[in-house]
Each structure stands twice: as C-alpha cells, then as structure tokens.
Amino acid sequence: MDIQKYIKVEKVPGGQLEDSVVRKGVMINKDVIAPGKMRRTIFNPRIILLHWPLEYKKGENQTNAELLKEEDWGVLLQLEEEYIESLCVQILKFKPDVDITEKGLSDVACHYFSNAGVTAMRRLRKTDNNPIAKAYGAVIVNRPHELQQSDVGTGAGIFEVNKIEERNLQDAMSVARNILNNPKLVPGGGATELTVSATLKQNSSSVEGLEKWAYEAAAIAFEAIPRTLTQNCGVNVIRTMTALQGKHANGENAWIGIDGNTGVITDVKEKKIWDAYNKKQPPRGKARSKPQVEREGDADNEQIIPE
C-alpha cells in the first residue's frame, strides 16, 4: 500500500506531538463558489467529479467573427450561455449534491447550480481530486455528456465546509490595527452605507441633469455592502434589502442594519455591531477625486459634460 496516496500529513506550527489528531475523510483547502447561496453542510452527498471546464471554451485556433449589427453581440452571448446551460442540464440529470471540477466554472453555471441546490467547487488540484474519487467511489469524468450513474460518488457520510480560523484571526488583528490607528467607530451591519444611500436618494430629487445620475449611481453603489452581507447570511436578499431601505427612507433609523450571524434586521447599536472608521475612508477619497477627473475630461472634450 502506498501510504502517501491515502494519508495526508498537515503540519501546524506549535503544540506538542500529543496534540496531533487523525481525521477520517478527505480534507481540501477550498470554499464553495457562492457561500450565501450554496450549502456548506450536506449529509450523504452525491458527488460528481469533473476534469472539464464549466465555462465557454475558447477556440484553440484564431477565430474571426463578423458583426454587422448591434444585436449580433447578443446572439454570440446567447450561444455561450446555451452551451453552458447544456452542460449544467446534463450534470443535473444525475441529481448531485456536490459538483467539483478541476477547471473553471462560470457565473452562469454557478447560477444554475445554486438554483438547483447544488454546491460547486472549481479549480481543485488533481492531487486533491484523486483522493476524493478513491475515498467515496466517484469517477473523474472528462466530459459531462459521458457521465453515468456509476460515476456518482455516494460513499461520503457528510460534506462540510468549516471556517478557516487563521483567516478569522488575521481579520481580527486587522480590525484591532485600524482601531489603534484611528480610534473611531461607525455603525456596522451596513447601517452606515444604507444611511448614506438614503441621503443621496433624497438629495437627488433636488438635482437635475447629469448630476442627478451621479447621485443615483452612488446611492446604488453604497448598497453593495448590506446586499453582500444579506447574501452571505443566506436569507432572501430582495425582501431583506427592501425592508432595510424602507426603514432608512425617512432618515430616522440610522442604527438599523443586519446581523451577519443570524441575517436578522436589528439595531446595531444594541447588538454592539461596529465598523472601524478607517474602512470608510476609500469612498470619501474616490468621491473627492471624481470632480477632478470630470474637469480633466471636460478640458479634453467639451462634449463629455455639456453646460
């Protein structure tokens, strides 16, 4: 028996020899593609392993495409999406719970898998994919249309993605550093961004022309942080964001945000959810540099910003 094929030794600095433990199963250093939409814990999963990209494969030789109309771009994109959809449909016929590929996986494929309740991983190393196949009875398939029922691995008792403590510790130290550099705090949980977004929307009603578009675009951009928090919590993004926007619309609920652990709309002041003030500096810098960029563009081409 080749021990190296079946036993993986992971070295961790510090501790004693007696602190070593033996874990049953296969461990890999990967996370799911869409943490907020895909399951991280699955019991008795059906596993499919692929050595094929689930994205549009570009031609190996030089290809020329002549586009005569603007709609031709849409036709090309539609062909790419249909190709990826056909691959996903072929895989979903076998009702997998986990799909792992050694190649790339596009956002379109991620959309189909997340809607079907399938957890997906991409760009897994060959040295990690082979032990999974041996341990759980799966077969690494080169092409999706070659899949058979016998290729699906069913020997795993549980599929689980654990949080990486080292990354959490690094994030905690970064937060402590930011507070020491500038001991100021602002409401967390997306409350600050939602308040700024609501204020920009209110001010946009009194502005006309191109400046109105800038206000509205900035308001939408600030909502990216609470929207991402909501998505990572696994709750309904549309309903939660609508509720948060409604509470911030009148400007009286500046402390209302989302609890990142539970996904519940809460008063971040009572929950003691804070953000470091230093994290809010980049948007201010970009906002100040925007007028300068516009003035330089106006000097080069007066048609960019009409009077």
C-alpha positions as CSV (number, residue, x, y, z in Angstrom):
1,M,0.0,0.0,0.0
2,D,1.3,3.4,-0.9
3,I,0.9,5.4,2.3
4,Q,1.3,8.8,0.6
5,K,-1.8,8.2,-1.6
6,Y,-4.1,7.6,1.4
7,I,-2.6,9.6,4.3
8,K,-2.1,13.3,4.2
9,V,0.0,15.0,6.9
10,E,-0.8,18.6,7.6
11,K,1.7,20.4,9.7
12,V,0.6,23.1,12.1
13,P,3.2,25.3,13.9
14,G,3.3,25.0,17.7
15,G,1.9,22.5,20.2
16,Q,3.1,19.0,21.2
17,L,3.2,15.7,19.4
18,E,0.3,14.6,21.6
19,D,-1.8,17.3,20.2
20,S,-1.9,15.6,16.8
21,V,-5.2,14.1,15.7
22,V,-6.4,11.7,13.0
23,R,-9.4,12.9,11.0
24,K,-11.3,10.5,8.9
25,G,-12.1,11.6,5.4
26,V,-10.5,13.9,2.8
27,M,-9.7,17.5,3.6
28,I,-9.1,20.2,1.0
29,N,-8.4,23.9,1.2
30,K,-11.3,25.2,-0.8
31,D,-14.6,27.1,-0.3
32,V,-17.8,26.9,-2.2
33,I,-18.2,29.4,-5.1
34,A,-21.3,31.2,-3.7
35,P,-21.2,31.0,0.1
36,G,-24.5,32.7,0.5
37,K,-26.4,30.5,-1.9
38,M,-24.8,27.1,-1.7
39,R,-24.9,24.7,1.2
40,R,-21.9,24.1,3.3
41,T,-23.1,21.1,5.2
42,I,-24.7,18.1,3.4
43,F,-25.3,14.7,4.8
44,N,-24.9,11.6,2.5
45,P,-24.0,13.8,-0.5
46,R,-24.0,12.7,-4.1
47,I,-20.6,13.8,-5.6
48,I,-19.7,14.4,-9.2
49,L,-16.0,15.0,-10.1
50,L,-15.1,16.6,-13.5
51,H,-12.0,17.3,-15.4
52,W,-13.8,19.7,-17.7
53,P,-14.4,23.4,-17.6
54,L,-18.0,24.5,-17.0
55,E,-17.5,27.7,-18.9
56,Y,-17.3,28.8,-22.5
57,K,-14.3,27.2,-24.1
58,K,-12.5,29.5,-26.5
59,G,-11.2,28.1,-29.7
60,E,-7.6,26.9,-29.9
61,N,-7.1,28.5,-33.3
62,Q,-7.7,32.1,-34.3
63,T,-11.4,32.7,-35.0
64,N,-12.9,35.7,-36.8
65,A,-16.5,36.8,-36.3
66,E,-18.0,39.5,-38.5
67,L,-20.6,41.5,-36.6
68,L,-22.8,43.7,-38.8
69,K,-25.4,44.8,-36.2
70,E,-25.5,45.6,-32.6
71,E,-27.8,42.6,-32.0
72,D,-25.1,40.2,-33.2
73,W,-23.3,40.6,-29.9
74,G,-26.4,39.3,-28.1
75,V,-26.5,36.3,-30.4
76,L,-22.9,35.4,-29.5
77,L,-23.6,35.8,-25.8
78,Q,-26.7,33.7,-26.1
79,L,-24.8,30.9,-27.8
80,E,-22.3,30.9,-25.0
81,E,-25.0,30.7,-22.3
82,E,-26.8,28.0,-24.2
83,Y,-23.6,25.9,-24.3
84,I,-23.0,26.3,-20.6
85,E,-26.7,25.6,-19.9
86,S,-26.5,22.3,-21.8
87,L,-23.5,21.2,-19.7
88,C,-25.3,22.0,-16.5
89,V,-28.5,20.2,-17.6
90,Q,-26.5,17.1,-18.4
91,I,-25.0,17.2,-14.9
92,L,-28.2,17.9,-13.1
93,K,-29.8,14.8,-14.6
94,F,-28.0,12.8,-12.0
95,K,-29.2,14.9,-9.1
96,P,-25.9,15.7,-7.5
97,D,-25.4,17.5,-4.2
98,V,-21.8,18.4,-4.8
99,D,-20.1,19.2,-8.1
100,I,-16.3,19.6,-8.2
101,T,-14.3,20.4,-11.3
102,E,-10.6,20.8,-11.8
103,K,-11.1,23.6,-14.3
104,G,-13.0,26.9,-14.3
105,L,-16.7,27.4,-13.6
106,S,-18.5,30.4,-14.9
107,D,-21.1,32.6,-13.2
108,V,-23.8,31.2,-15.5
109,A,-23.1,27.7,-14.3
110,C,-23.0,28.9,-10.7
111,H,-26.5,30.4,-11.2
112,Y,-27.9,27.1,-12.5
113,F,-26.3,25.1,-9.7
114,S,-27.3,27.4,-6.9
115,N,-30.9,27.4,-8.2
116,A,-30.8,23.6,-8.2
117,G,-29.4,23.4,-4.7
118,V,-26.1,22.0,-5.8
119,T,-22.8,23.0,-4.1
120,A,-20.0,23.6,-6.5
121,M,-16.2,24.0,-6.3
122,R,-13.8,24.9,-9.1
123,R,-10.1,24.7,-9.9
124,L,-9.4,21.8,-7.5
125,R,-5.9,20.3,-7.7
126,K,-5.5,16.8,-9.2
127,T,-3.8,15.7,-6.0
128,D,-7.0,16.6,-4.1
129,N,-9.5,15.3,-6.6
130,N,-7.9,11.8,-6.8
131,P,-8.3,11.0,-3.1
132,I,-11.9,12.1,-3.2
133,A,-12.6,9.8,-6.0
134,K,-10.9,6.8,-4.3
135,A,-12.5,7.5,-0.9
136,Y,-16.1,8.0,-1.9
137,G,-16.5,5.8,-5.0
138,A,-16.6,8.6,-7.6
139,V,-15.1,8.6,-11.1
140,I,-13.4,11.7,-12.5
141,V,-15.2,12.3,-15.8
142,N,-13.6,14.1,-18.7
143,R,-16.8,15.3,-20.4
144,P,-20.3,15.9,-18.9
145,H,-22.1,14.0,-21.6
146,E,-20.0,10.9,-20.7
147,L,-21.5,10.9,-17.2
148,Q,-23.1,7.6,-15.9
149,Q,-24.9,6.7,-12.8
150,S,-21.9,4.6,-11.6
151,D,-19.7,7.7,-11.8
152,V,-21.5,9.5,-8.9
153,G,-19.8,9.1,-5.6
154,T,-22.1,8.1,-2.7
155,G,-19.7,6.9,-0.1
156,A,-19.4,10.1,1.9
157,G,-21.3,10.5,5.2
158,I,-21.1,14.3,5.4
159,F,-19.8,17.2,3.3
160,E,-18.8,20.1,5.5
161,V,-17.0,23.4,4.9
162,N,-15.5,24.8,8.1
163,K,-14.5,28.3,8.7
164,I,-10.7,29.0,8.4
165,E,-9.6,30.1,11.9
166,E,-6.3,31.6,10.6
167,R,-8.2,33.9,8.3
168,N,-10.6,34.9,11.0
169,L,-7.6,35.7,13.3
170,Q,-6.0,37.8,10.6
171,D,-9.2,39.8,10.1
172,A,-9.4,40.3,13.8
173,M,-5.9,41.6,14.0
174,S,-6.6,44.0,11.1
175,V,-9.6,45.4,12.8
176,A,-7.5,46.0,16.0
177,R,-4.9,47.7,14.0
178,N,-7.4,50.0,12.3
179,I,-8.9,51.0,15.7
180,L,-5.4,51.7,17.2
181,N,-4.5,53.9,14.2
182,N,-7.8,55.8,14.4
183,P,-9.9,55.1,17.5
184,K,-13.2,55.9,15.9
185,L,-16.2,53.7,15.2
186,V,-19.2,53.9,13.0
187,P,-22.4,51.7,12.9
188,G,-21.8,48.3,11.3
189,G,-24.0,45.8,9.7
190,G,-24.5,48.0,6.6
191,A,-26.3,50.7,8.6
192,T,-23.8,53.4,7.6
193,E,-23.9,52.6,3.9
194,L,-27.7,52.5,4.0
195,T,-27.9,55.9,5.7
196,V,-25.6,57.4,3.1
197,S,-27.6,55.8,0.3
198,A,-30.9,57.1,1.6
199,T,-29.5,60.6,1.9
200,L,-28.2,60.5,-1.6
201,K,-31.5,59.4,-2.9
202,Q,-33.3,62.2,-1.1
203,N,-30.8,64.8,-2.4
204,S,-31.1,63.5,-6.0
205,S,-34.7,64.7,-6.1
206,S,-33.5,68.3,-6.0
207,V,-30.8,67.9,-8.7
208,E,-31.3,67.9,-12.4
209,G,-29.2,66.8,-15.4
210,L,-26.1,64.5,-15.3
211,E,-25.5,65.3,-11.6
212,K,-28.8,63.5,-10.8
213,W,-27.5,60.3,-12.4
214,A,-24.3,60.6,-10.4
215,Y,-26.3,60.8,-7.1
216,E,-28.5,57.8,-8.0
217,A,-25.5,55.7,-9.1
218,A,-23.6,56.5,-5.9
219,A,-26.7,55.6,-3.9
220,I,-26.9,52.2,-5.6
221,A,-23.2,51.6,-5.1
222,F,-23.4,52.1,-1.3
223,E,-26.0,49.4,-1.1
224,A,-23.5,46.8,-2.2
225,I,-22.2,46.3,1.3
226,P,-25.5,45.5,3.0
227,R,-26.6,43.5,0.0
228,T,-23.4,41.3,0.2
229,L,-24.0,40.8,4.0
230,T,-27.5,39.7,3.3
231,Q,-26.4,37.3,0.6
232,N,-23.8,35.8,2.9
233,C,-26.4,35.2,5.6
234,G,-28.4,33.0,3.3
235,V,-31.7,35.0,3.7
236,N,-33.9,36.4,1.0
237,V,-31.9,39.3,-0.4
238,I,-34.7,41.2,-2.1
239,R,-37.1,41.1,0.9
240,T,-34.4,42.0,3.4
241,M,-33.0,44.8,1.3
242,T,-36.5,46.2,0.7
243,A,-37.2,46.2,4.4
244,L,-33.9,47.9,5.2
245,Q,-34.4,50.6,2.6
246,G,-37.9,51.2,3.9
247,K,-36.6,51.7,7.5
248,H,-33.9,54.1,6.3
249,A,-36.1,56.0,3.8
250,N,-37.2,58.6,6.4
251,G,-33.8,59.1,7.9
252,E,-34.8,58.3,11.4
253,N,-33.5,54.7,11.7
254,A,-29.7,55.3,11.2
255,W,-28.9,52.4,13.6
256,I,-30.8,49.8,11.7
257,G,-28.6,47.2,10.0
258,I,-28.3,43.4,9.5
259,D,-26.8,40.9,12.0
260,G,-24.2,39.0,10.0
261,N,-24.6,35.9,12.2
262,T,-28.3,35.5,12.0
263,G,-29.4,37.5,9.0
264,V,-32.0,39.4,11.1
265,I,-32.6,43.1,10.8
266,T,-31.6,44.6,14.1
267,D,-30.5,47.7,15.9
268,V,-26.7,47.6,15.5
269,K,-26.2,49.9,18.5
270,E,-27.9,47.5,20.9
271,K,-26.1,44.5,19.3
272,K,-22.8,46.4,19.5
273,I,-22.0,45.8,15.8
274,W,-19.4,48.4,14.8
275,D,-17.1,49.1,11.9
276,A,-13.7,50.8,12.1
277,Y,-13.8,54.4,10.8
278,N,-10.7,53.8,8.7
279,K,-12.7,51.4,6.5
280,K,-14.9,54.3,5.4
281,Q,-12.1,56.5,4.1
282,P,-11.8,55.0,0.5
283,P,-15.3,56.1,-0.6
284,R,-14.5,59.6,0.6
285,G,-11.3,59.7,-1.4
286,K,-13.0,58.5,-4.5
287,A,-15.8,61.0,-4.2
288,R,-13.3,63.8,-3.9
289,S,-11.3,62.7,-6.9
290,K,-14.4,62.3,-9.1
291,P,-14.9,66.1,-9.8
292,Q,-11.2,66.4,-10.7
293,V,-11.5,63.6,-13.2
294,E,-14.6,65.2,-14.7
295,R,-12.8,68.6,-15.0
296,E,-9.8,67.0,-16.8
297,G,-12.2,65.1,-19.1
298,D,-14.1,68.4,-19.8
299,A,-10.8,70.1,-20.8
300,D,-10.1,67.4,-23.3
301,N,-13.5,67.1,-24.7
302,E,-16.2,69.6,-24.1
303,Q,-18.9,67.2,-25.1
304,I,-18.3,64.9,-22.1
305,I,-20.1,67.3,-19.7
306,P,-22.4,69.7,-21.6
307,E,-23.2,73.0,-19.9
